[in-house]
Amino acid sequence: MNAATLTRSASESLTWAVSLTLPAASSGKPKFYRAARLACPAENAPRMGYFSFEEVMGQASFALSIKQPWAALLVHGYKSVEVRRWPTDRRGRILIHAARQSDPRPEAWSHVPDNLNRAARLVGGIIGAAELIDCLAYESQQAFADDTDRHLNDPRWFVNPALYGFVFSNMMPLPFRAYRGSVRFFRVYRKQTPRPRKSEKGQKELY
């Protein structure tokens, strides 16, 4: 079973890991892979229990593509707000997709601790899930700066007339799954199907 296991540490934070079991090609016996054990604040950690990848996929049919390192910082609990230029009414479980293009700004990468470097380099696929619980409107640079601890953005990046903060909770990393991203929220299927595109003659093709 693919599962995320949670245990409570002495410091009252939740330490958890994602493990993935796949059949070994040669022996036919299960092969066990485990992601690095991670620590995050208890309030940002997922609920106690076990999660299969299929269970999470069943709960979340939409994903949001986020540039690295912001995607990794979110699913591993280092930030809880994702900043966008557009608001949303969507709520509920969302899969977190790491975009193929990373944020080149050094200010972004300055937030990445050494133990998160590898996770922050994963691009072009689903890396976790989180619960979208609110959408905040930052209508001034001061309001944006006041929430820096949650979104980690430089206050100088504020853009008028407003920016919006998607508030997440119950973040959890998942075994990397390569998946084509899209803009805004996009639907995710267990088995990725090709998207149509128009040829030079205007006919739809698949790729």
N, C-alpha and C positions, 0 to 999 in steps of 0.2 A: 504494500500500500504506500502511496505517496502521502507523507504526513508532515505537519508542523507540530512539534512537541514543545510544550511550555513547562517550565519549572520556576518556582520562586526562589530567588537568591536571598542571602542574609541582608543585603542592602535594600530589600523591598522592591527591587526592579525585577522585571521578568526577563529571564534568559531563555532564549528559544532558538530552535534550529529547524531548518527544512531538510527533510531527507527524501530521497527518490530511489525507488526500487525498480529495476528494469531487468528483463531476462538476459542472461549472458548468451552471446551468440554461439560460443563453442560448447559449453557444458550443459546448457539448458537449465542451469540453476540460477536463482535470483542473484543479481549483482547489486550491491548496496552502495549508494552514493550519498554523502552527507555534506550539506553546505556548512560554511563556517558558523560556529555558535556566536550569537550576537546578543548584545544587551541593549535594552531601550527602557525609557521611563515606563512605569507600570501603567500610567493612564493612556499611553499610546500603543500598548501591546495588545495583541488579539486576545479573545476570550480563552479561558482554560479549555483544553480538550485537544482533539486530533482533527486535522483537516486533510482530506484527500484533494488532489488537484481537481478531480471530477466534481467533488462537492463544491469547491469554490467556483468552478465554471458554471455549475448549476444555479448558484446564487447570483452571479454577475454575468449579464449578457452584453454589457457595454464596457468599453475601455477608453482611457484617456492617455494620449501619447505625450510624454514629458521628456524634455532633453535631459541628458546626463550632465552633471551629477545629481540634478534635482530629483530625478526619478528614484535613484538609490537612497538619497537622503530622506525621501518621503517614506518609502516602504520599510526602511530600517529605523524609523522613529526619530530621526534627527531634526525633522521639520514636520509640521502638521498642516500648513497652509500652502497651497499652490496658487501662484498669482497669474491672472489672465486679464486680457483687455475686454472681455465680454462676460456677462453674468450668466447664471444657469439656475433653473428651477429643479434640476435633476437631483434626486437623493437616492441613497442606497448603496449597495455593494458595487464597486467599480474596479475593474482590472487596470493595473498600472503598466503601461507600455513604455519602454525605453526607445525614444526616437533614434533613427539612424545617425542624425547629426547631433553632436554634443554642443554644449554651450562653451565657446572658446574663452570666455572671460575669466581671467585669473581670480577675480573676486568670488566666482562661483566655486572654483576648485579649492579655494582656501578653507572651505567648510568641511572638506572631506578628510576624515581621520585616516591614519595608515591602514587600519583594519578594514576600511571600506573601499580602498582603491580598486580592488579587483571587481567588486560588484558594480562600481561606478563606471567601469569600462565596458559593461555589457550593453550592446545596442541592437536595435532591430528586432525586439521581441518583448513578450510579457515577462515581467520580473516580480510581480507581486499584486496585491489587492488591498483595498481599503474601503472604509465606509464614508461616503460623502454625506455630511450631516448639515452643512450650512454654506451660504455664500455671502461674504461680507463685501460691502462697498467702501473703498477707500477714496474719499472725495477731496482729500487734501494731502499734501506731502507729509504734514505732521501726523495725520492719522495712519498713513502708510509707515512712517518711521516708528510710531508707537508699537506696531505689531511685528517689528523686525525679528524678535526672538522666535516667532512662529513661522515666518516665511523666509527668513534669512537673506532677503534681497537688500541690496544697497539702497538707502533712502533716496539717493540721487537718481535712481531709475524710475521714479514716479513720473507718470505721464498724465497730463490733463486730458479730458475733464475728470476721469476716474479710472482706477484699477479695481479688480475684483479678486477676492481671496476665497478659493474653494477650501473649506475646512474639512479635514479628514480625521477619522479616528479608527481604532482597531486595524492599524496597518500590519501587514504581514508579507514577507518575501515568499516567492514561489520558485521552484526550479525553472530556470530560463526556458522559454518556449519561443522559438523564432516565429514571428508573425508580422505581416505587413501592416503598418500603421496608417492612420488617416488623420484628417483635421477634426478638431473638436471631439465630441464623443462619437465613437463608431462601434457598430455591432461586431461581436466576436462569436465565432462558431467553433465548436469542438474540432471540426475538420475544416481547415481553411479552404475556401473555394476561390477560383480565379475571378478577378473583377473585370468587367467589360471595358474596353476602350475603343475609341473610334479610329478607324483606319483613315488613310488619306482620302478614300472615296466616301467617307461618312458611315461606313458599315461598322457594326460592333464586332470587336475581336476579343479573344480571351488571352490573358497572359498570366 
